[in-house]
Amino acid sequence: DIFGVFDIGANTLIQQHCLIGCYKYIKVGKSFCMAHRSQLLDSNLHWLVDSDTKIVKRFSKSIICGDYCWICTNSLVLGGGEFA
């Protein structure tokens, strides 16, 4: 999305064939490594409506990865997670 923010720390390594879907906010700290074929998705891109209240629920939550984190091959990280 044009309003999404991907905040990248120093010495970040993102390998080949990775997918980063940043609808709202994703932050990775310094010396972050993302192995090939992994995904960071802060949204499932599906609107959810409560049929009783007619309220559309938020479908995006931030992802925050601390310094020196490593995402291994073929991993999927969804929004709402914060780890260090």
Secondary structure as UniProt FT lines:
FT   TURN            2..3
FT   STRAND          5..8
FT   TURN            10..11
FT   STRAND          13..14
FT   TURN            16..17
FT   STRAND          19..21
FT   STRAND          25..28
FT   TURN            30..31
FT   STRAND          33..34
FT   TURN            36..37
FT   STRAND          39..41
FT   STRAND          48..50
FT   TURN            51..54
FT   STRAND          55..57
FT   STRAND          63..65
FT   TURN            67..68
FT   STRAND          70..71
FT   TURN            73..74
FT   STRAND          76..78
FT   TURN            79..80
FT   STRAND          82..83
//
